[in-house]
Each structure stands twice: as structure tokens, then as C-alpha cells.
Amino acid sequence: MTVPISTRTSPTGVIIPLYTYPTDLTWNLVVQAKTTHPSVPIIAIINPDSGPGTTIDSNFVSGIKKLQNAGVIVLGYVYTSYAARDIATVKADVDFYENWYNVDGINFDEMANTAGHELYYSSLSQYAKSKGMKMTVGNPGMSTLSSYIDTVDDLSIYESSGLPTITMLSSRTSYSAYPKSKFSMIAYGINQLDTAFVEHASIYVGYLYITDNILPNPYDTLPVYFNNLVAALDTG
């Protein structure tokens, strides 16, 4: 199957692991970036406490609403322990995100990439959709099997230090067979923004995130070049 060229040249957006507290400046910076570049799709993954936490937080309620009002898609973080976590417990986290925060979808982290767990993830994705959510992302953070591609809306096929090669992105996204909207990538520890890389990577992934932040937590701030990253994706 060859995918129509329009699905490869459609806009590529930003997927941000926004693992900061809603009163942090980073949340306002994301709102400002979306307001300045409204044609760039932006996803923010929020993570109250390695998931929704044990009680509702009013700061997250107001912060999420502010993001959504700006046009940012907000996903709730849920870990799956590579399909070892009880599916009922994962669904309970989905329920908390729906009832407390009215998020737009779920990011399923620690996603398995070996054969045999496809139904686990497709069931979770369908469950989230049954709650009115519009997007699901799975994060194996590496290459995965083609059998996982339709289990969720988007697969994060790279999450690591340093930029992947374009050849790697091409291989992991099976370029000629699937639309780029089904794939995303995250790279950390990148001191300077490489706009040429962003341009080439945009052929293969529907969402990307690049940051200069490093381990142990590369997502506790935004990169110094965040605005330039969003601007580089602005084809509007």
C-alpha cells in the first residue's frame, strides 16, 4: 500500500511531555506558542502524579482548561508496565482523567512492542474513546511491530538522548505504507535546534519534540529554543 502524498506533507505538530506543575511558567509558554502559531498542532501530555493521582487538583483543572482554550490537545499520562499492569487499573486511571480533568485523550506510556499485547492496547484505546476522548498515544519509545500501528492513534517510535537518524525514522515509520500522523518522536539532550533535521523528520512523523534538557528528568522545563521549534513547524 502506498500512502497518498497529502498525508506526508500535512502539518507536523509538537508533542510535549509537560511534566511540570500548572503554576509553572512552562504552561503559559505553551499557551503563548499556540496562540502565536495557531496552525501548528500542539499536544501537551500532563502528569499529576505518575498518572492522575489520588485526588483532584484544582490547579490542574484550571491549567488544563487554559491549554484547551488556546487550542492545545491535552493528554493524560498513564503507565502500562509493558502490558503487565492490570487493564482494569489502567481503565480506572482513564476514568479519573475523564471525571477530574476532562482531558482530550490518553498517553499510554511503557508500551509493549512484542507480539501478543496488541489487544491490551486496542482495548484501552477503545475504552478511552468510549469516554469521549478523541486521541490516544502509545509510547514504546523505540521501534515496534506493524501490528501495533492501529492499536492507538499515534505511536512514539523514538524517545532517547540525541537525534535519531532520518534513516531510522524512515525505517521505524514504514514510510511508504502509513501516514505520518500515526507516529511521533521525542529527543532530549539536544543543545541547539537543528531546523534542517526538523524539516526532514517532519516527512516521517506527525508530532515531534526536541529539548536541551537532560536526564534524570528531561521534561521538567521547556527547551530554550522552544518557540523556534514551534516556528520551524509553522507552515501557515
C-alpha positions as CSV (number, residue, x, y, z in Angstrom):
1,M,0.0,0.0,0.0
2,T,1.3,3.5,-0.9
3,V,0.0,6.3,1.2
4,P,-1.2,9.5,-0.6
5,I,1.4,12.2,-0.7
6,S,-1.0,14.5,1.2
7,T,-0.6,12.5,4.3
8,R,3.1,13.1,4.2
9,T,3.0,16.8,3.6
10,S,0.3,17.6,6.2
11,P,1.4,19.7,9.1
12,T,3.7,18.2,11.7
13,G,3.0,19.3,15.3
14,V,4.7,19.3,18.7
15,I,4.1,16.7,21.4
16,I,5.3,18.0,24.8
17,P,5.7,15.9,27.9
18,L,4.6,18.8,30.1
19,Y,5.6,17.2,33.4
20,T,5.6,20.5,35.3
21,Y,3.1,21.9,37.8
22,P,0.3,24.1,36.2
23,T,1.5,27.2,38.0
24,D,4.9,26.8,36.4
25,L,5.8,29.3,33.6
26,T,6.1,26.5,31.1
27,W,2.3,26.1,30.9
28,N,1.9,29.8,29.9
29,L,4.7,29.4,27.4
30,V,2.9,26.6,25.7
31,V,-0.3,28.7,25.5
32,Q,1.7,31.6,24.1
33,A,3.3,29.4,21.4
34,K,0.0,28.0,20.3
35,T,-1.5,31.5,20.2
36,T,1.4,32.8,18.1
37,H,1.4,29.7,15.8
38,P,-2.3,28.6,15.7
39,S,-1.7,26.4,12.6
40,V,0.8,24.2,14.4
41,P,-0.9,21.2,16.2
42,I,0.3,21.0,19.8
43,I,-0.2,18.1,22.2
44,A,0.6,18.5,25.9
45,I,0.9,15.4,28.0
46,I,0.1,16.2,31.6
47,N,1.2,14.1,34.6
48,P,-0.2,15.0,38.0
49,D,1.4,12.1,39.9
50,S,2.7,9.3,37.6
51,G,-0.9,9.3,36.4
52,P,-4.0,11.2,37.6
53,G,-3.0,10.9,41.3
54,T,-5.3,10.1,44.1
55,T,-7.4,13.3,44.3
56,I,-8.4,16.1,42.0
57,D,-6.1,19.1,41.9
58,S,-7.8,22.4,41.1
59,N,-4.6,23.9,39.6
60,F,-4.6,21.1,37.1
61,V,-8.3,21.7,36.3
62,S,-7.7,25.4,35.6
63,G,-4.3,24.8,33.8
64,I,-5.8,22.2,31.5
65,K,-8.7,24.4,30.6
66,K,-6.3,27.2,29.7
67,L,-4.4,24.9,27.4
68,Q,-7.5,23.7,25.8
69,N,-8.9,27.2,25.3
70,A,-5.8,28.0,23.4
71,G,-6.3,25.0,21.1
72,V,-3.8,22.7,22.7
73,I,-4.7,19.0,22.8
74,V,-4.2,17.7,26.4
75,L,-3.5,14.0,27.1
76,G,-3.3,12.4,30.5
77,Y,-0.3,10.2,31.3
78,V,-0.9,6.6,32.2
79,Y,1.8,3.9,32.5
80,T,1.1,0.4,31.5
81,S,4.2,-1.5,32.6
82,Y,4.6,-3.0,29.1
83,A,1.1,-4.6,29.3
84,A,1.8,-6.1,32.7
85,R,-0.3,-3.6,34.6
86,D,-3.9,-4.8,35.2
87,I,-6.1,-3.4,32.5
88,A,-8.9,-2.6,35.0
89,T,-6.4,-0.4,36.9
90,V,-5.4,1.4,33.7
91,K,-9.0,1.9,32.8
92,A,-9.6,3.4,36.3
93,D,-6.9,5.9,35.6
94,V,-8.6,6.8,32.4
95,D,-11.8,7.3,34.4
96,F,-10.1,9.7,36.8
97,Y,-8.7,11.8,34.0
98,E,-12.2,12.0,32.4
99,N,-14.0,12.8,35.6
100,W,-11.5,15.1,37.2
101,Y,-9.8,16.8,34.3
102,N,-11.8,16.4,31.1
103,V,-8.7,15.7,29.1
104,D,-8.8,15.2,25.3
105,G,-7.1,11.8,25.4
106,I,-4.6,9.5,27.0
107,N,-0.8,8.8,26.5
108,F,-0.2,5.2,27.3
109,D,3.5,5.0,28.5
110,E,5.7,2.0,28.8
111,M,4.0,0.4,25.9
112,A,5.0,-3.2,24.9
113,N,6.4,-3.7,21.4
114,T,6.5,-7.5,21.3
115,A,3.8,-9.6,19.7
116,G,0.8,-10.7,21.9
117,H,-0.2,-7.5,23.6
118,E,-2.0,-5.7,20.7
119,L,-5.5,-6.4,22.1
120,Y,-4.5,-5.0,25.5
121,Y,-3.7,-1.6,23.9
122,S,-6.5,-1.6,21.4
123,S,-9.0,-2.3,24.2
124,L,-7.6,0.6,26.2
125,S,-7.7,2.9,23.3
126,Q,-11.3,2.0,22.5
127,Y,-12.2,2.4,26.2
128,A,-10.8,6.0,26.2
129,K,-12.7,6.7,23.0
130,S,-15.9,5.4,24.6
131,K,-15.4,8.1,27.3
132,G,-15.5,10.8,24.7
133,M,-11.8,11.2,24.3
134,K,-10.5,11.9,20.8
135,M,-6.9,10.8,20.8
136,T,-4.7,8.0,22.2
137,V,-0.9,7.8,22.0
138,G,1.2,4.8,22.8
139,N,4.8,5.1,23.8
140,P,7.1,2.2,23.3
141,G,9.9,4.8,22.7
142,M,11.5,2.6,20.1
143,S,10.8,0.5,17.0
144,T,7.6,-1.6,17.2
145,L,5.7,-4.1,15.2
146,S,3.3,-3.1,12.4
147,S,0.6,-5.0,14.3
148,Y,0.6,-2.2,16.9
149,I,0.1,0.7,14.5
150,D,-3.7,0.7,14.6
151,T,-4.0,-0.1,18.3
152,V,-3.7,3.6,19.2
153,D,-3.9,6.8,17.1
154,D,-0.2,7.6,17.3
155,L,2.9,5.6,18.3
156,S,6.0,7.3,19.8
157,I,8.8,5.4,18.0
158,Y,11.7,7.2,19.4
159,E,12.4,8.6,22.9
160,S,16.1,8.9,23.7
161,S,19.1,11.2,24.1
162,G,20.3,12.6,20.8
163,L,18.6,12.9,17.5
164,P,17.7,9.8,15.6
165,T,18.9,9.5,12.0
166,I,16.5,10.2,9.2
167,T,17.1,6.6,8.0
168,M,16.0,5.3,11.4
169,L,12.8,7.4,11.3
170,S,12.1,6.1,7.8
171,S,12.6,2.5,8.9
172,R,10.5,2.8,12.1
173,T,7.6,4.5,10.4
174,S,7.5,2.3,7.3
175,Y,7.3,5.4,5.3
176,S,5.7,4.1,2.1
177,A,2.9,2.2,4.0
178,Y,1.4,4.5,6.6
179,P,0.5,8.2,7.1
180,K,2.9,10.1,9.3
181,S,0.1,11.0,11.7
182,K,0.5,7.6,13.2
183,F,4.0,8.3,14.5
184,S,5.8,10.7,16.8
185,M,9.3,11.1,18.3
186,I,10.9,12.7,21.3
187,A,14.6,13.6,21.6
188,Y,16.4,15.2,24.6
189,G,19.9,16.4,25.4
190,I,20.0,18.5,22.1
191,N,21.9,21.7,22.8
192,Q,20.9,23.5,19.6
193,L,17.9,23.2,17.4
194,D,18.6,21.7,14.0
195,T,16.0,23.1,11.8
196,A,17.2,21.0,8.9
197,F,16.5,17.9,10.9
198,V,13.1,19.2,11.9
199,E,12.3,19.7,8.2
200,H,13.3,16.2,7.3
201,A,11.8,14.5,10.3
202,S,8.5,16.2,9.5
203,I,8.2,13.9,6.5
204,Y,8.0,10.8,8.7
205,V,6.3,11.8,12.0
206,G,3.1,13.7,12.7
207,Y,4.4,15.0,16.0
208,L,7.9,15.6,17.5
209,Y,9.6,17.2,20.5
210,I,13.2,18.2,20.9
211,T,14.7,19.6,24.1
212,D,18.0,20.6,25.5
213,N,17.0,19.2,28.9
214,I,18.7,16.0,30.2
215,L,18.2,13.1,32.5
216,P,17.2,12.3,35.2
217,N,14.1,14.4,34.1
218,P,14.3,15.9,30.7
219,Y,10.7,17.2,30.9
220,D,10.8,19.5,34.0
221,T,11.3,22.5,31.7
222,L,11.0,23.6,28.1
223,P,14.0,24.0,25.8
224,V,15.4,27.4,25.5
225,Y,14.6,27.2,21.8
226,F,11.0,26.1,22.3
227,N,9.5,29.0,20.4
228,N,11.9,28.4,17.5
229,L,10.9,24.8,17.3
230,V,7.2,25.7,17.0
231,A,8.0,28.4,14.5
232,A,10.0,25.9,12.4
233,L,6.9,23.7,12.1
234,D,4.7,26.7,11.2
235,T,3.8,26.3,7.5
236,G,0.8,28.6,7.9
